[in-house]
């Protein structure tokens, strides 16, 4: 297990280990340099993934972990699920670069801090001092339903109803 300062990613990695799911934790210290399609000699950077996780369905998840509190903020909002435009674009680029056996997935790692939870209590994962619910949303579903929530920060989020429709517990996706 790698040393991770992000408690959401550390909890997700511990969760994968407990499930005995085959995975590779990605070193995120640098963005990858890749050649872009146009112009052919241009080089750009691509946000790193957090994990590669093999599923039992014969493909590999390209995982970007998004840590959120549940409920979140002073008003106790549920189902926070934002990502940046760059997150969405980079996840799509990884999927295209690696091909059909690789599928991009946002994993919303909810640190459950109250009595309300996105999963039943018996499906929460205890790690250190926290209780976590891990829900995966395929990039295609997120991109299709996401709406701009902050032009300044270029953040997108799915409406809560769409998230509840498309999000799946990670143990079901593995």
C-alpha positions as CSV (number, residue, x, y, z in Angstrom):
1,X,0.0,0.0,0.0
2,X,1.4,3.4,-1.0
3,X,1.7,6.2,1.5
4,X,-1.1,8.7,0.7
5,X,-1.7,12.0,2.4
6,X,-5.2,12.2,1.0
7,X,-7.4,10.2,3.4
8,X,-10.0,9.5,0.8
9,X,-7.5,7.8,-1.5
10,X,-5.9,6.0,1.5
11,X,-9.3,4.7,2.5
12,X,-10.1,3.6,-1.0
13,X,-6.8,1.8,-1.3
14,X,-7.4,0.0,2.0
15,X,-10.9,-0.9,0.7
16,X,-9.5,-2.4,-2.5
17,X,-7.0,-4.4,-0.4
18,X,-9.7,-5.7,1.9
19,X,-11.8,-6.8,-1.2
20,X,-8.6,-8.4,-2.7
21,X,-9.3,-6.4,-5.9
22,X,-6.3,-6.3,-8.2
23,X,-5.2,-2.7,-8.6
24,X,-2.2,-0.4,-9.3
25,X,-1.9,2.9,-7.3
26,X,-0.6,5.7,-9.6
27,X,2.1,8.1,-8.5
28,X,0.4,11.4,-9.0
29,X,3.4,13.6,-8.3
30,X,3.6,14.7,-12.0
31,X,1.2,15.0,-14.8
32,X,1.9,12.7,-17.8
33,X,3.2,14.3,-21.0
34,X,1.5,13.0,-24.1
35,X,1.4,14.0,-27.7
36,X,-1.9,15.6,-28.7
37,X,-3.6,14.7,-32.0
38,X,-3.4,18.2,-33.5
39,X,-0.8,19.5,-34.2
40,X,1.0,16.2,-34.4
41,X,4.2,17.5,-32.8
42,X,2.5,19.4,-29.9
43,X,2.9,17.9,-26.4
44,X,0.6,18.6,-23.5
45,X,0.0,17.3,-20.0
46,X,-2.6,14.9,-18.8
47,X,-3.9,14.7,-15.2
48,X,-2.8,11.4,-13.6
49,X,-5.3,8.8,-12.6
50,X,-5.5,7.6,-9.0
51,X,-5.8,3.9,-9.6
52,X,-6.1,1.2,-12.2
53,X,-8.5,-1.4,-10.9
54,X,-9.3,-4.7,-12.6
55,X,-13.0,-5.7,-12.6
56,X,-14.3,-9.2,-12.8
57,X,-16.1,-8.3,-16.0
58,X,-12.8,-8.4,-18.0
59,X,-11.9,-4.7,-18.2
60,X,-9.9,-2.2,-16.1
61,X,-11.4,0.8,-14.4
62,X,-9.4,4.1,-14.8
63,X,-10.2,5.6,-11.4
64,X,-10.2,9.2,-10.2
65,X,-11.2,9.4,-6.5
66,X,-13.3,12.4,-5.5
67,X,-13.4,12.8,-1.8
68,X,-16.5,14.5,-0.3
69,X,-18.2,14.7,3.1
70,X,-21.7,13.3,3.5
71,X,-23.5,15.4,4.4
72,X,-21.5,18.4,3.2
73,X,-21.2,22.0,4.3
74,X,-23.1,24.1,6.8
75,X,-26.4,23.2,5.2
76,X,-25.8,19.5,5.3
77,X,-26.1,19.0,1.5
78,X,-26.2,15.4,0.3
79,X,-24.7,13.9,-2.8
80,X,-22.0,16.5,-3.6
81,X,-20.3,15.2,-6.7
82,X,-18.4,17.9,-8.5
83,X,-15.4,17.5,-10.8
84,X,-13.5,20.0,-12.9
85,X,-13.8,20.2,-16.7
86,X,-10.1,19.2,-16.7
87,X,-10.9,16.0,-14.7
88,X,-13.6,15.1,-17.3
89,X,-11.4,15.9,-20.3
90,X,-8.4,14.0,-18.9
91,X,-10.4,10.9,-17.9
92,X,-11.9,10.8,-21.5
93,X,-8.4,11.2,-22.9
94,X,-7.0,8.3,-20.8
95,X,-9.9,6.1,-21.9
96,X,-9.3,7.0,-25.6
97,X,-5.5,6.4,-25.3
98,X,-5.8,3.0,-23.6
99,X,-8.7,1.6,-25.6
100,X,-11.8,-0.4,-25.1
101,X,-10.7,-2.7,-22.2
102,X,-10.2,0.5,-20.0
103,X,-13.2,2.5,-18.8
104,X,-13.0,5.7,-16.8
105,X,-14.8,6.0,-13.5
106,X,-15.2,8.7,-10.9
107,X,-15.3,7.2,-7.5
108,X,-17.0,9.4,-5.0
109,X,-15.5,8.5,-1.7
110,X,-18.0,9.9,0.8
111,X,-16.7,10.3,4.4
112,X,-20.0,9.7,6.3
113,X,-20.0,12.2,9.1
114,X,-23.7,12.0,10.2
115,X,-26.5,9.6,10.6
116,X,-27.6,9.9,6.9
117,X,-25.5,7.8,4.5
118,X,-25.5,7.0,0.8
119,X,-25.2,3.3,1.6
120,X,-26.6,1.2,4.4
121,X,-24.4,1.2,7.5
122,X,-23.3,-2.4,6.9
123,X,-21.9,-1.4,3.5
124,X,-19.7,1.4,4.9
125,X,-16.0,0.9,5.1
126,X,-14.3,1.9,8.4
127,X,-10.8,3.4,7.9
128,X,-8.8,5.2,10.6
129,X,-11.4,7.5,12.2
130,X,-13.7,7.6,9.3
131,X,-16.6,5.7,7.7
132,X,-16.6,5.7,3.9
133,X,-19.1,4.9,1.2
134,X,-17.5,4.4,-2.3
135,X,-19.8,5.0,-5.2
136,X,-18.6,4.8,-8.8
137,X,-20.0,6.8,-11.7
138,X,-18.9,6.0,-15.3
139,X,-17.4,9.0,-17.1
140,X,-20.0,8.7,-19.9
141,X,-22.9,9.1,-17.4
142,X,-21.2,11.9,-15.5
143,X,-20.4,13.8,-18.7
144,X,-23.9,13.3,-20.1
145,X,-25.7,14.6,-17.0
146,X,-23.2,17.1,-15.5
147,X,-24.1,20.8,-15.4
148,X,-21.7,23.7,-14.9
149,X,-21.8,24.8,-11.2
150,X,-18.9,27.3,-11.2
151,X,-17.7,29.1,-14.3
152,X,-14.8,30.6,-12.3
153,X,-13.5,27.2,-11.1
154,X,-14.8,25.3,-14.2
155,X,-16.6,22.7,-12.0
156,X,-19.4,20.4,-13.1
157,X,-21.8,18.3,-11.1
158,X,-24.6,15.9,-11.8
159,X,-28.0,16.7,-10.3
160,X,-28.6,14.5,-7.2
161,X,-31.4,12.5,-8.9
162,X,-29.0,11.6,-11.9
163,X,-26.2,10.7,-9.5
164,X,-28.5,8.4,-7.5
165,X,-29.7,6.8,-10.8
166,X,-26.2,6.1,-12.2
167,X,-23.9,5.7,-9.1
168,X,-23.2,2.2,-8.1
169,X,-21.5,0.8,-5.0
170,X,-17.9,-0.1,-5.8
171,X,-18.2,-3.7,-4.7
172,X,-20.8,-4.2,-7.4
173,X,-18.6,-2.6,-10.0
174,X,-15.7,-4.9,-9.2
